[in-house]
Amino acid sequence: MRTRNMDLTKGTIWKQLLLFAAPLALTQLLQQLYNTVDLAIVGNFAGGNSMGAIGATTALGNLFITLFIGISTGCTVAVAQSFGAGKYKEINHHVHTAYAVSVVGGVIIPVAGYFVAPLMLQAMGTPPEVFPAAESYLRIIFAGTLPALIYNYGAGILRALGDSRRPLYFLSIGVVVNIFLDLLFVAVFRWDVAGAAWATVISQVITAALVSLSLINTTAEWQLKPKRIRFVPSSLRLMLSIGIPSSLQMLVISLSNVIIQSIVNSFGHIAVKGMAVASKIDGFSLVVIHSFGAAVMTFVGQNAGAKRYNRLRAGIRTGVLTMFVLSAAVATFFLSLAEPIISLFNRDPEVMAVTKDMISIMLPTYWILGCSTLFASALRGLKKSLEPMLFSIFGMVVVRLIWLFTMRPIFNSLKVVFFAYPISWFASALPMFIYYIYYVHFRLGLRGKISVEPDDPPILAEVGVESPITTDAESSITVDAEDPISAGSGND
C-alpha cells in the first residue's frame, strides 16, 4: 500500500517545504471559508445586523477554544519528533491521548460557553441591534466544539506524519456541505444566524468523522482504537509542556482581540460590520503565514527527531525567503482587488470604507508577522514553547494594549485602533528573531556555513549529541541530558 506520509528529513528542501505547505495553504483557505460563507450568505439573505452578529462573536468564540487548540500544537510536535526518530510506539500513545483531550474539551467548553456567552457579550459592549443573534450563534457554535477539536487534533496528527493532503480532502467535503446547508437553512428555511451556525456544526461533524476513520483504518502502529482512548501520562506531559505555553499565548492574544473588538464596538454598528468584513479578508490573507508556519514546525520537528540539524537550519532559511516573497504577493493581490472583494460581503459605502482602512494598514506589514510566526514555529518544533509565548504576549498584548489605551483617547480614531496590529507584530518579531539566533547558534552550537545535500547525514558531531530522546517501550519518555534539543525543551 502506498504511504501518504512525507518524510521531511530527506529530499530537496525547498521542494519538500512547498509540496508539504501547498495542501496546508489550501486547507487553511477552506477553513476560512467556514465562517466566511456564513458571513456572506447571512449578509445577503438575512441582513446587516445578522452579519454583524457573526462578526461580533469571532474573537469571543476563539477565546474559548484556544486552550485546547493550543495543546494540539504540542501533539503535532510530539508526533513529528517521534516520527522523525522512528519511534512509532510513542505515536500510538500521542494519538490516543490527543483524542482524550478532545473529548474533555468537547464537554467542558459547550457547558461553560452556554452560560458565559451572554455575560461576555454584555461585557464587550455588543450593540443591542446584534446582541440576540450573536448570543444564539455563539451558543450553537459552542455546541459543536467536540467535532471541531477532533478534526483539529486528527488533522494535526496526519500533518505531523507528513500527510498534508488528506486533511485538505476532508475539509473540502466539509466546506461543500457547509455551503449547501447555509443556503438551505438561511436562504430557504430562513433560520437566520442559527441556520448558519448549525450548518457549520454539521459540516464539522463530517470532517471529524472522516479524519477519525483515516486513523482507525490505518495499518500502522499508530492506529486509532476508540476503546483505547485514554490519557497516557508521558504523552500528556509532553503535549502539555509544549502546548500549554502555546495555549496561554493564544488565550491572552485572543483576550486582547476581544478588547479590540469591544473598542471597535464603541464606534457603533458600522464599525462592527466593517471590522467583521476586514477580519474575513485578514483570515484569507494570513493563510500563507499560517500554512508556512505549520510546515516549518513539522519540518523542524521531524529533522530534530532525526538529528539532521544542518538540514533544519537550511529549511528555516528557505522558509524565511519564501515568507517574504509570498507576503508581498498576497498583500498586492488583496489591496489591488480590495473593492470588489469587500463588495462580496457588504456594499454599504460606510462599511466598505472602514474595511478598506483596516486592510490598508495591516496587509503591507504582514511580512513582519510572517517572520515572527516562522521563528516561533521553528522554536516550537525544537520543543521551545515558553519563549515564543513570552515574546508574543509582550508584543501582541502588552505593547498592543499600551498603544490602544494611550493613543485612542488622544485621537479617538478607528485607524489608531488598526495601527495597534503592525506595531505589536514588530514588538513581537524582533525579540523572537534575536532569541532564535541565540538559541540555534549559541545554545545548540549550530554555527557556520549551511551546506546540505538532499540526503545529508545527521551532523551529530557539531552539537555533541550521542542519543536522541529515548523511550520506554510502553509508556514513559525519558530525555538524554546530552541531547541539546531535548535537554533544552524545558523552561530555561
C-alpha positions as CSV (number, residue, x, y, z in Angstrom):
1,M,0.0,0.0,0.0
2,R,1.3,3.4,-1.0
3,T,2.2,5.6,2.0
4,R,0.8,9.1,2.2
5,N,3.3,10.2,4.7
6,M,6.1,12.6,3.6
7,D,9.5,12.2,5.2
8,L,10.8,15.7,5.5
9,T,14.2,14.6,6.6
10,K,15.1,13.7,3.1
11,G,15.0,15.2,-0.4
12,T,15.4,18.8,-1.8
13,I,14.4,21.2,1.0
14,W,12.6,23.8,-1.0
15,K,10.6,21.2,-2.9
16,Q,9.7,19.3,0.2
17,L,8.5,22.5,2.0
18,L,6.4,23.7,-0.9
19,L,4.9,20.3,-1.6
20,F,4.0,20.0,2.1
21,A,2.9,23.6,2.6
22,A,0.7,23.8,-0.5
23,P,-2.0,21.5,0.8
24,L,-1.8,23.2,4.1
25,A,-2.4,26.6,2.4
26,L,-5.4,25.2,0.6
27,T,-6.7,23.6,3.8
28,Q,-6.4,26.9,5.7
29,L,-8.2,28.6,2.8
30,L,-11.0,26.1,3.2
31,Q,-11.1,26.7,7.0
32,Q,-11.5,30.4,6.3
33,L,-14.5,29.5,4.1
34,Y,-16.4,28.0,7.0
35,N,-17.2,31.3,8.7
36,T,-16.8,33.4,5.6
37,V,-19.6,31.5,3.8
38,D,-21.7,32.0,6.9
39,L,-21.0,35.8,6.8
40,A,-21.5,36.2,3.1
41,I,-24.8,34.2,2.9
42,V,-26.2,35.7,6.1
43,G,-25.2,39.2,4.9
44,N,-27.0,38.7,1.6
45,F,-30.1,36.8,2.8
46,A,-30.6,37.8,6.5
47,G,-29.4,41.4,6.6
48,G,-26.6,43.6,8.1
49,N,-27.4,43.1,11.8
50,S,-27.2,39.3,11.4
51,M,-23.9,39.7,9.7
52,G,-22.7,41.9,12.5
53,A,-23.7,39.3,15.0
54,I,-21.3,36.8,13.4
55,G,-18.5,39.3,13.3
56,A,-19.1,40.3,17.0
57,T,-18.7,36.7,18.1
58,T,-15.5,35.7,16.3
59,A,-13.0,36.9,18.9
60,L,-15.0,35.6,21.8
61,G,-15.5,32.1,20.1
62,N,-11.8,31.9,19.6
63,L,-11.1,32.8,23.2
64,F,-13.0,29.7,24.5
65,I,-11.3,27.1,22.3
66,T,-7.8,28.4,22.3
67,L,-6.7,26.4,25.3
68,F,-7.4,23.0,23.7
69,I,-6.4,24.1,20.2
70,G,-3.0,25.3,21.6
71,I,-2.4,21.9,23.2
72,S,-2.8,20.4,19.6
73,T,0.4,22.2,18.8
74,G,2.1,20.1,21.5
75,C,0.5,17.0,19.9
76,T,1.8,17.9,16.5
77,V,5.4,18.5,17.7
78,A,5.4,15.3,19.8
79,V,4.2,13.2,16.8
80,A,6.6,14.8,14.4
81,Q,9.6,14.2,16.6
82,S,8.6,10.6,17.3
83,F,8.1,10.0,13.6
84,G,11.4,11.6,12.7
85,A,13.1,9.3,15.3
86,G,11.2,6.2,14.1
87,K,9.5,5.7,17.5
88,Y,6.1,4.6,16.3
89,K,5.0,3.2,19.7
90,E,5.2,6.8,21.1
91,I,3.0,8.0,18.2
92,N,0.3,5.5,19.3
93,H,0.3,6.9,22.8
94,H,0.2,10.5,21.4
95,V,-2.8,9.7,19.2
96,H,-5.0,8.2,21.9
97,T,-4.0,10.9,24.4
98,A,-4.9,13.6,21.9
99,Y,-8.4,12.2,21.4
100,A,-8.9,12.0,25.2
101,V,-8.0,15.7,25.4
102,S,-10.5,16.4,22.6
103,V,-13.3,14.6,24.5
104,V,-12.6,16.6,27.7
105,G,-12.6,19.9,25.8
106,G,-15.7,18.9,23.9
107,V,-17.6,18.5,27.1
108,I,-16.3,21.5,29.1
109,I,-16.5,24.2,26.5
110,P,-20.2,23.8,25.4
111,V,-21.4,23.8,29.0
112,A,-19.2,26.8,30.1
113,G,-19.9,28.6,26.9
114,Y,-23.7,28.3,27.2
115,F,-23.8,30.2,30.5
116,V,-20.9,32.6,30.0
117,A,-21.6,33.7,26.4
118,P,-24.3,36.3,27.2
119,L,-22.2,37.7,30.0
120,M,-19.2,38.1,27.8
121,L,-21.2,39.7,25.0
122,Q,-22.5,42.2,27.5
123,A,-19.0,42.9,28.9
124,M,-17.8,43.5,25.3
125,G,-20.5,46.1,24.8
126,T,-22.0,44.3,21.9
127,P,-24.5,46.6,20.2
128,P,-28.2,45.9,21.1
129,E,-29.1,45.5,17.4
130,V,-26.9,42.4,17.1
131,F,-27.0,41.0,20.6
132,P,-29.8,38.4,20.4
133,A,-28.5,36.9,17.1
134,A,-24.9,36.9,18.4
135,E,-25.9,35.0,21.5
136,S,-27.8,32.4,19.5
137,Y,-24.9,31.9,17.0
138,L,-22.3,31.6,19.7
139,R,-24.2,29.1,21.8
140,I,-24.7,26.8,18.8
141,I,-21.1,27.1,17.7
142,F,-20.0,26.1,21.2
143,A,-22.2,23.0,21.0
144,G,-20.1,21.9,18.1
145,T,-16.8,22.1,20.0
146,L,-16.2,18.3,20.1
147,P,-16.1,17.7,16.4
148,A,-14.1,20.9,15.9
149,L,-11.4,19.7,18.3
150,I,-11.4,16.1,17.0
151,Y,-10.8,17.4,13.4
152,N,-8.0,19.8,14.6
153,Y,-6.2,17.2,16.6
154,G,-6.7,14.4,14.0
155,A,-5.5,16.7,11.1
156,G,-2.5,17.8,13.2
157,I,-1.5,14.2,13.7
158,L,-1.7,13.5,10.0
159,R,0.3,16.6,9.2
160,A,3.0,15.7,11.7
161,L,3.3,12.3,9.9
162,G,3.9,14.2,6.7
163,D,0.4,13.8,5.3
164,S,-1.0,17.3,4.5
165,R,-3.3,16.1,1.7
166,R,-6.0,14.1,3.5
167,P,-6.9,16.9,5.9
168,L,-7.4,19.0,2.7
169,Y,-9.6,16.4,1.1
170,F,-11.7,16.0,4.3
171,L,-12.1,19.8,4.8
172,S,-13.1,20.2,1.1
173,I,-16.0,17.8,1.7
174,G,-16.9,19.8,4.9
175,V,-16.9,23.1,3.0
176,V,-19.2,21.8,0.3
177,V,-21.6,20.5,2.9
178,N,-21.4,23.8,4.8
179,I,-22.2,25.9,1.7
180,F,-25.1,23.7,0.8
181,L,-26.6,23.7,4.3
182,D,-26.0,27.5,4.6
183,L,-28.1,28.2,1.5
184,L,-30.7,25.7,2.7
185,F,-31.0,26.9,6.3
186,V,-30.6,30.6,5.7
187,A,-31.9,31.3,2.2
188,V,-34.6,28.7,2.0
189,F,-35.7,27.9,5.6
190,R,-34.9,31.5,6.8
191,W,-33.3,30.3,10.1
192,D,-31.1,33.4,10.1
193,V,-27.8,33.1,12.1
194,A,-28.9,30.0,13.8
195,G,-29.1,28.2,10.5
196,A,-25.6,29.3,9.6
197,A,-24.3,28.1,12.9
198,W,-26.0,24.7,12.6
199,A,-24.6,24.4,9.0
200,T,-21.1,24.9,10.4
201,V,-21.6,22.3,13.2
202,I,-22.9,19.6,10.9
203,S,-20.1,20.1,8.5
204,Q,-17.6,19.9,11.4
205,V,-19.1,16.5,12.5
206,I,-18.5,15.2,9.0
207,T,-14.8,16.3,8.9
208,A,-14.2,14.9,12.4
209,A,-15.7,11.6,11.3
210,L,-13.5,11.5,8.2
211,V,-10.2,12.3,9.9
212,S,-11.0,9.7,12.7
213,L,-11.8,7.0,10.2
214,S,-8.5,7.6,8.4
215,L,-6.7,7.0,11.7
216,I,-8.9,4.0,12.6
217,N,-8.3,2.3,9.1
218,T,-4.6,2.7,9.0
219,T,-2.5,-0.5,9.5
220,A,0.4,1.5,11.0
221,E,1.4,1.2,14.7
222,W,-0.4,4.4,15.5
223,Q,-3.8,3.1,14.5
224,L,-6.6,4.7,16.5
225,K,-8.7,2.3,18.5
226,P,-11.7,4.1,20.2
227,K,-11.7,1.7,23.1
228,R,-8.0,2.6,23.9
229,I,-8.7,6.4,24.0
230,R,-7.1,7.4,27.3
231,F,-4.5,9.7,28.9
232,V,-1.0,8.2,28.6
233,P,0.8,10.2,31.3
234,S,4.1,10.5,29.5
235,S,2.4,11.7,26.3
236,L,0.1,14.1,28.2
237,R,3.1,15.6,30.0
238,L,5.0,16.1,26.7
239,M,2.0,17.6,24.9
240,L,1.2,20.0,27.8
241,S,4.8,21.1,28.2
242,I,4.8,22.2,24.6
243,G,1.1,23.0,24.2
244,I,0.2,24.9,27.4
245,P,2.6,27.9,26.6
246,S,1.0,27.9,23.1
247,S,-2.4,27.8,24.6
248,L,-1.7,30.6,27.0
249,Q,-0.3,32.7,24.2
250,M,-3.3,32.1,22.0
251,L,-5.6,32.7,25.0
252,V,-4.1,36.0,26.0
253,I,-3.8,37.2,22.4
254,S,-7.5,36.3,21.9
255,L,-8.3,38.3,25.0
256,S,-6.5,41.3,23.6
257,N,-8.5,40.8,20.4
258,V,-11.7,40.8,22.5
259,I,-10.6,44.1,24.0
260,I,-10.0,45.5,20.5
261,Q,-13.4,44.2,19.4
262,S,-15.0,46.0,22.4
263,I,-13.2,49.2,21.5
264,V,-14.5,48.9,17.9
265,N,-18.0,48.2,19.3
266,S,-17.9,51.6,20.9
267,F,-17.7,53.2,17.5
268,G,-21.1,51.8,16.5
269,H,-22.6,49.1,14.3
270,I,-21.0,50.4,11.1
271,A,-17.5,49.9,12.6
272,V,-18.5,46.4,13.8
273,K,-19.7,45.4,10.3
274,G,-16.6,46.9,8.7
275,M,-14.2,45.1,11.0
276,A,-16.2,41.8,10.5
277,V,-15.6,42.0,6.8
278,A,-11.9,43.1,7.3
279,S,-11.4,40.1,9.6
280,K,-12.5,37.7,7.0
281,I,-10.2,39.2,4.4
282,D,-7.4,39.2,7.1
283,G,-8.1,35.5,7.6
284,F,-7.6,34.7,4.0
285,S,-4.5,36.8,3.7
286,L,-2.9,35.1,6.7
287,V,-3.3,31.6,5.1
288,V,0.3,31.9,3.6
289,I,1.7,32.8,7.0
290,H,-0.1,30.1,9.0
291,S,0.5,27.4,6.4
292,F,4.2,28.0,6.2
293,G,4.5,28.3,9.9
294,A,2.8,24.9,10.3
295,A,5.0,23.4,7.6
296,V,8.2,24.7,9.2
297,M,7.1,23.4,12.6
298,T,6.6,19.9,11.2
299,F,9.8,20.1,9.2
300,V,11.8,21.2,12.2
301,G,10.1,18.6,14.4
302,Q,10.9,15.7,12.0
303,N,14.5,16.8,11.4
304,A,15.2,17.4,15.1
305,G,13.9,13.9,15.8
306,A,16.2,12.5,13.1
307,K,19.0,14.8,14.3
308,R,19.5,16.4,10.9
309,Y,20.3,19.8,12.4
310,N,22.2,21.3,9.4
311,R,19.2,20.5,7.2
312,L,16.9,22.0,9.8
313,R,18.7,25.4,9.6
314,A,18.6,25.3,5.8
315,G,14.9,24.7,5.9
316,I,14.3,27.7,8.1
317,R,16.3,29.9,5.8
318,T,14.3,28.7,2.9
319,G,11.1,29.4,4.8
320,V,12.1,33.0,5.6
321,L,12.9,33.8,2.0
322,T,9.6,32.2,0.8
323,M,7.7,34.1,3.5
324,F,9.0,37.5,2.3
325,V,8.0,36.8,-1.3
326,L,4.6,35.3,-0.6
327,S,3.6,38.0,1.9
328,A,4.3,40.7,-0.7
329,A,2.3,38.8,-3.3
330,V,-0.7,38.3,-1.0
331,A,-0.7,42.0,0.1
332,T,-0.5,43.1,-3.6
333,F,-3.4,40.8,-4.6
334,F,-5.8,41.8,-1.9
335,L,-5.1,45.5,-2.0
336,S,-5.4,45.7,-5.8
337,L,-8.8,43.9,-5.6
338,A,-10.0,45.4,-2.3
339,E,-13.2,47.0,-3.5
340,P,-14.7,44.0,-5.4
341,I,-13.7,41.6,-2.6
342,I,-15.3,43.8,0.1
343,S,-18.5,44.2,-2.0
344,L,-19.0,40.4,-1.8
345,F,-19.8,40.9,1.9
346,N,-21.3,44.3,2.1
347,R,-22.0,47.1,-0.4
348,D,-22.7,49.8,2.2
349,P,-20.2,52.6,1.4
350,E,-19.6,53.4,5.1
351,V,-18.9,49.8,5.9
352,M,-16.6,49.4,2.9
353,A,-14.6,52.5,4.0
354,V,-13.9,51.0,7.4
355,T,-12.8,47.7,5.9
356,K,-10.5,49.4,3.4
357,D,-8.9,51.4,6.2
358,M,-8.2,48.3,8.2
359,I,-6.7,46.2,5.4
360,S,-4.7,49.1,4.0
361,I,-2.9,49.4,7.4
362,M,-2.4,45.7,8.0
363,L,-1.7,44.0,4.7
364,P,1.6,45.8,3.8
365,T,3.1,44.7,7.1
366,Y,2.2,41.0,7.0
367,W,5.8,40.1,6.3
368,I,6.6,41.2,9.9
369,L,4.0,38.9,11.3
370,G,5.2,36.2,8.9
371,C,8.8,36.3,10.2
372,S,7.6,36.2,13.8
373,T,5.3,33.2,13.1
374,L,8.1,31.3,11.3
375,F,10.7,31.7,14.0
376,A,8.1,30.9,16.7
377,S,7.1,27.7,14.8
378,A,10.8,26.7,14.4
379,L,11.3,27.1,18.2
380,R,8.2,25.1,19.0
381,G,9.5,22.4,16.6
382,L,12.6,22.3,18.8
383,K,10.3,21.9,21.9
384,K,11.0,25.6,22.9
385,S,7.5,26.8,23.6
386,L,7.8,29.1,26.6
387,E,9.9,31.8,24.9
388,P,7.7,32.3,21.8
389,M,4.8,32.6,24.2
390,L,6.5,35.3,26.3
391,F,7.6,37.3,23.2
392,S,4.2,37.1,21.6
393,I,2.4,38.2,24.8
394,F,4.9,41.1,25.1
395,G,4.3,42.3,21.6
396,M,0.7,41.4,20.8
397,V,-0.8,42.0,24.2
398,V,1.4,44.3,26.4
399,V,2.6,46.7,23.6
400,R,-0.8,46.4,21.8
401,L,-2.8,47.4,24.9
402,I,-0.4,50.2,25.9
403,W,-0.8,51.6,22.4
404,L,-4.6,51.4,22.5
405,F,-5.1,52.9,25.9
406,T,-2.6,55.6,25.3
407,M,-3.3,56.7,21.7
408,R,-7.1,56.0,21.4
409,P,-8.2,58.6,24.0
410,I,-5.9,61.2,22.2
411,F,-7.1,60.6,18.6
412,N,-10.4,58.7,19.1
413,S,-10.0,57.2,15.6
414,L,-10.5,53.7,14.2
415,K,-7.3,54.0,12.3
416,V,-5.4,54.3,15.6
417,V,-7.0,51.0,16.7
418,F,-6.0,49.3,13.5
419,F,-2.4,50.5,13.8
420,A,-2.1,48.5,17.0
421,Y,-1.7,45.4,14.9
422,P,1.5,46.1,12.9
423,I,3.1,47.9,15.9
424,S,2.5,44.9,18.1
425,W,3.7,42.5,15.4
426,F,7.1,44.2,15.2
427,A,7.4,44.3,19.0
428,S,6.9,40.5,19.0
429,A,9.1,39.7,15.9
430,L,12.2,41.5,17.0
431,P,12.9,39.6,20.3
432,M,11.7,36.3,18.6
433,F,14.3,36.7,15.9
434,I,17.1,37.6,18.4
435,Y,16.3,34.6,20.6
436,Y,16.2,32.2,17.7
437,I,19.7,33.3,16.6
438,Y,20.9,33.0,20.2
439,Y,19.4,29.5,20.8
440,V,20.3,27.9,17.5
441,H,23.8,29.5,17.1
442,F,25.0,29.5,20.7
443,R,22.9,27.1,22.8
444,L,22.9,24.4,20.1
445,G,26.2,25.4,18.7
446,L,25.0,25.3,15.1
447,R,27.1,28.0,13.5
448,G,29.0,28.4,10.2
449,K,28.0,27.9,6.6
450,I,25.0,25.8,5.8
451,S,25.7,23.1,3.2
452,V,23.0,20.5,2.8
453,E,22.7,17.8,0.2
454,P,19.3,16.0,-0.4
455,D,20.4,13.1,1.8
456,D,22.7,15.0,4.1
457,P,23.6,12.7,7.1
458,P,23.0,13.8,10.7
459,I,25.7,16.2,11.9
460,L,25.9,14.8,15.5
461,A,29.5,15.9,15.9
462,E,28.5,19.6,15.5
463,V,26.3,19.6,18.6
464,G,27.9,16.8,20.6
465,V,24.8,14.6,20.5
466,E,25.1,10.9,21.2
467,S,21.5,9.8,21.6
468,P,18.1,11.3,20.8
469,I,15.1,11.1,23.1
470,T,14.9,7.6,24.4
471,T,11.6,6.0,25.2
472,D,10.4,3.1,27.3
473,A,8.6,0.7,25.0
474,E,5.3,1.1,26.8
475,S,4.6,4.4,28.4
476,S,7.5,6.6,29.6
477,I,9.6,9.2,27.8
478,T,13.0,9.9,29.2
479,V,15.4,12.5,28.0
480,D,19.1,12.1,27.4
481,A,20.7,15.1,29.0
482,E,23.3,15.3,26.2
483,D,20.7,16.0,23.6
484,P,20.6,19.8,23.1
485,I,17.1,19.7,21.7
486,S,15.5,17.6,24.4
487,A,17.6,19.0,27.3
488,G,16.6,22.5,26.2
489,S,13.0,21.7,26.0
490,G,12.2,22.9,29.5
491,N,11.5,26.4,30.7
492,D,15.0,27.7,30.9
